Amino acid sequence: MKLPLEGIKVIDFTGVQAGPSCTQMLAWLGADVLKIEMPGKGDVTRQQLRDIPGKDGLYFTMLNSNKRSLELNTKTPEGKEILTKLLSKADVFVENFAPGSLERMGFGWESLQEINARLIYGTIKGFPENSPYGDLKTYEDIAQAAGGAASVTGLIEGTPLMSGAAVGDSNTGMHLLIGILTAIIHREKTGKGQKVYMSMQDAVMNLCRVKFRDQQRLERNGELTEYPQYPHKPFGDTVPRGENASGSGVPGWMLKCKNWKTDPNDYVYVIFQPWGWKDVCNVIGKPEWITDPEFATPEARIPHLFDVYNAVESWTIDKDKHEVVEIMRKSEIPCGPVLTTKELMYDKSLRKNGSVVEVEHKERGSYFTIGCPQKFSAFTPKITGSPLLGEHNVEVLTDLGYTEQQIKTLKEKGVI
């Protein structure tokens, strides 16, 4: 069965994580993605965090599957000529170079339009255009800090903390993906390409939308009743760190289970819905709280939430996280275990539905990677191994009309 992006040609001029996560998804959906890499070096992640000496690192393989690789020194006249030929036939061009780099190379947006008016140009930068921070080199943690996520993450009395999830990098790649797919649809209607600018700060801010909600509520009312500070500590003028609070009007907390001292992930997260309060009380052995004036209503419980959390934890503490979930789910109490990367990687159900897949690599053998997160009823993307550096040099250049001797000369001159 044909994939929806078959026939779409993508020139992937990205590196590390944010850009490659976007172009990899385009490849999974059927696009022909050609990754441009510096001769002899390639994407820096090929060498980073290696687990097998001399082989491509998992950092690279897990972000560049289903692609082709062309070594190309675009600083040379011959390299620029080859890139120009590729762009003239491409549908999408994606890059995440530092601001101004493409312009200095001669491939800014205006130049790209002259090369190919139908080209969709996707670019990832750290900050929005005209930002006072526009010249900063932006990495995952910097994006989390500058996008608002760090300021609201962590302990109330502690420092801001980083999320273990790549809300700066891969999240930005997925936001750019949405923009590129939208631009493809727009081109079908108008025949024109366009520039899609995606900043890491914007992507992180979008995931912090509810915190901007809370900032406005705080400015109006002076307090946030769903945060653990209320009513015991005064609020400042900005949304505070909320520890393990659910972040919504429905209370929730992370609770210890029986193996927490030896297993740092033997925890469950429990949400206390107003309409399920009776079930919570019965499950934890506190039926008197159903009618107790200090606990009977959501409003009455707010000053006593930590009494609630402690009581529930005194019930969870002699059960492991899976036992807790099994008991609570029967009463439809929202809860979930803290699942580790190891548990998820070896989860049979996730393997069966393609959320975790095993992929063969030409040199390093098999490895596990995250599968396509969207599950489509009409097709299932097949994930293949990432390309070796320059694996498709001859194939790509032959398609562009270069002879065997010309390709040999390009190699000798360090162009490929």
N, C-alpha and C positions, 0 to 999 in steps of 0.2 A: 504494500500500500504506500502511495506517495505521501511524503511529509509536506506540511503546508508551506515551508520555505524552500522547497526544492527549486533550483533555478536562480535563487538569490545568491549573488557573489559578494562576499564580505572580505575586505582587506583589514586584517587585524594588526594594528600597529601599537598594541598595548603590552604592558608588562606587569608583573607581580600579581595582584588579586582583583582589584576593582574592575579594570577593563576586561581581563581574561574571563571573569565570571559571566560577564555580559555576552561576549562573543562565543563562549562555550555553549550557552543556552541557545544562541542562534544556530549553532552547529547541530545541537540536539534536535532542533525543530526542522532540520533539513537543509540549512544554508551551507554553501561551500565556503568555508572559512579558511583563508590563507593567512597564516601567522608570519609576519615579517620579523626576522631576527638578525642581530649583528653576527657576521661571520665568525666562526670559531668560539663564540661566547654564548649567544642566544639569550633568552629571558634569564634574568638573574636567579630566578627561582629554580632553574635546572640544577644549580649548585648549592642552593640553600637547604639547610636542615637535612642533609642526605642521611639515609639509613643504610644505603648500600654504596660503598666506595666506588666512585667512577660512573655511577648510574644516575639518571635523572631522578631528582628528589620528588617525593610525593607531593610537595607543595606545587610543583609544576604539573605533574601528571593528573592531579585531581582538578585542575583548572583549565586544562587544554586538551581534553579528549575530543575526538571526532574532527580535529583540525588537520590541516596540512602545514608544513613548515618550509619557508624559503629563506635562506641566508641572503642578506642584501645590505651592502654598505651604501646607504642613501646619501652619504656625504660626498660620494664620488659622482662625476658627471654621468657615468654609465649607470650607476645605481639610481640616480634621479630619473634617468630616461626610462629605465625598467619600471620604476614605481609609477611614473606618469602613464605608461602603457597599461599597467594593471588597473589604475584608477579610471582610465577612460572606458573600461569595460565593466567596472564594478557597480554594484547597487548601493553598497554601504561601506563607509570607511570609518573605523573606530580607533581613537588614540587617547592616551592619557599621559602625554608628555608634559613637562613643565610649561607654564604660560609663556607664549612667545616662541617656543622651540620650532613649531611647524612653520610659523611665519618666516623665521630666519632661514629655514630650510627651503623655502619657496613653495610651501604647500599650505598656506593659510586658506581661509574660507573663500576669499575672493578668487584666488588662483584655482582652487578646486572647482568652483563654479564654471570657470573657463575651460577646464579640462573635461568636465562632465556635468552638464546642467541637471541631470536626473540623480546625481549622487546625493545620498543621505550621509551627512557628516556627523558622527556622534563623538563628542569629546567629554572627558571627565577631568575636572579640575578640583582643587581643594575647596575653593570658595566661589561664590557668585561673581559674575563680571562686575567690575568697579568696586569690589570689596577692598577695604583698607588692609586686609590680610592676604590679598591676592598673590603676593610674591612668596608666601610661606610654602615650604615643601610640606605636603600633608600626608600623614600616615594614618592608619587605623585609629590609634589612640588620640592623635591630635584632632581627628574628625569627631570622635566621641566627646572630647573636651569642648571643642568649639561649637558643636551642634546642640549642646544643652543636656546630653545624656548623662555625662559624668556628674554634673552638679546635683542631680536628683537621685544618684545611685550611691548606696553605701549606708553606713551607720549614722545615726543622728549626730553623734558627737565626733564622728571620724572624718577622714579625708574623703574627697570624691573618689569613686572607684570606676575602673573600666569594666565593661561587660565582656564576658568570654565569647559572646557571639560577635561576628564581624559586621556590626551595624554601620561601620564606616566604609568598609571596602565592598564586600559582596552585596550589601544592601544598596550601595550606590550603583553597582553593576546592574542590579535588578531594576532600579528606577530608570537607568538609561535604556535598558531593554524595552521597557514599556514605551519610552519615548520613541525609540527606533521603530518599533512595530506600528506605533501610531503614524509615524512619518511615512512608512511604507504604504499604509492605507490612504494617507493624504495624497501621496504621489499617484496612486491608482486613479484618483479622482481629478487631479490637476496636471499630472505629467511632470511636476517639478519636484526636485529634491529640496532639502532644507538642512539647516544646522540644528542639532539637538545638543544643547549645553546642559551638562549635569554636574552640579557641585556636590562634594561630599558633605559639606555643611548643610545644604538643602535637604539631602537624603536623610541625614540624622535628625534634623529638625522635624521632618515629616513623621518620623517614628515617635517624636516627643510631643505630638499634637495634643495629647490629653494633659500634658504638663503646662502647655500654653493656656489650655482651658482653666487649669488650677491657678495660674498666675493672675488671670483676670478675676477669678472668684476671690482670691486672696486680697487683691487690691480693693474689691468692693466690700468684702465682709470682715477682713482682718484676721480670718482664721479658716482652717480647712478641717472640718469635723471628721473626715475619714482618715486623716493622718495620725500616726501613733502619738504625736506630740499633744494632740488635743485630748482632754482639756488641761493637761498637767503642765505644759510648758508654753511660754509665749511664742508667737510666730514673728519672724522678721518680715522684710519687705519682698522676699523672693521665695519661690516654692522650695521647701526644704527637702533633704534626703528623707526617704520614707521607710528605710530598712526593708522589711518584708511585707509591708502593707500592700494590699491588692491593687491600689491605685484607682479604685472605683468607689462608688458609694456602698458597695457590698464588702463587709470585712473579710479578711483572709490572712492566714499566717503560715509560716513554715514551722513544722512541729517535729520534734525528735521521735525516733522509733528505737526499738530495744538495742540495736547494734550500733548506735551512733558513736560510741566511744572508740570502737575499732573500725567502723565503716563510716567515713566522713560523708557518705551519701545516703545513709539510712534515715531519710527524712520524707515526710509527705507535706504537700501543700493542701490546705483545706479552706474552702470558701463557705461562709455562713450566710446562706440566703434567708431573707426574712420569712418566706413561706415554708422553709424547711427546718425552722428552729425547733419545732416539736420533735422531729426525727433526731436532730443532733442531741437534744437533751436525753431522749430515751436510749440512744446508742451509748453515750458516755456514762449513763447511770445517774443523771441529774434531772429526774422528772419533775422535781419541785420547782425548777427554774422556768417551767412552762407558764406558771401562773405567778411567780415571784415578781412583784412590781419593779424590782431593780434589774430584771432580766427579760421580762415578758415581751417587751417591744424593742425594735431596733434603736429607737431614740434613748430608751432607758439603759440599753446595754453599752452605749458608747463610753461612759466613764469607767465601765467595768470590763472592757474588752480583754485586758490582759488577765483578768480573773477567768474569763472564758477560755482564752488560749491555754492557760496553765492547767485548767481542768481537763481540757481535751487532751493535752499532752500527757497528763497523768494516766489517761486511758491508752494512748498510743504507745507509751514507753515500754510496755511489756509485749509488744507485737512488732514484727518487722513491717516495712513499708508496704509490701504486697498483701500481707494479712489485713492491714488497716484499709487498704483500698477495696479489697474483696468484701469486707463487712460494710463499709460506708456506701459502696455502690448499690447494695441491695436496698438501702433506704433513700437512694437517689441524692445523697449528699455529695456535692461537687468536691472532688479531691483527686490528687494525682501524685504518683511517686516521683522522687528525684531519680531520673534514669541517667546512668553514666554513659560516656562515649563507648565503653566496652559493651555494656548491656545493649545499647542500640545497634552497634555494629554486628552483634551476633544474634539479634532478635529474628526469629524465624519468620514472623509475620511481615516484618519490614523487608526481609530478603524476598519473600514471596510476591509482595506487591511492587517491588522495584524501587523502594525508597533507599535501599542499600544494595549496591550491585558489585559483583566481582568482575574485574576487567583484566584482560590479558595485555601485557606490554611486551614489545619485541625484545627488549633487553633485560628488564628486571623481573619478568614473570608476572604472576597475577597479583593484584592488589584490590582493596576495597575502596569504593568511593560512594558519594551520595548520588543517588539517581535523580532523574527528573522529578521535581517536586509536584508538578501538575500531573494529574492522571486524566488522560483523554479517552473518551469512549470510542473515537474513530481511529486512533492510531497509538502506538507505543514507541517512543524513541528508543533506538538501539544505541547503547553507549559503547564506543570503541576506544582503544588505547590512544594516548597522546603521541604525536609524531616525534621522531628523532630529529635532532637539529639538522636542518637542511635536507631532510629526507626527500623532499619533493623539488629540489633545485632543478634537476634536469627536466622533469615532467612539466613544471610551470614555464620554464624558459623555452622549451620546445613548442609548447602551445602558443607562445608569443612569437614564434617564427625564428628563433635563434638556432643556428646550426651547431653540430657537435663541436666543431672547431671554435666557434665563437664562445660557446659555453666554457670550453677549456681555457680560452684566453681570459675570460671574465674571472675564472677561478684563480689563474696565475696572478692577476692584477689585484686580487683581494676584494673584488666587487661582490663575489658570492663565496 
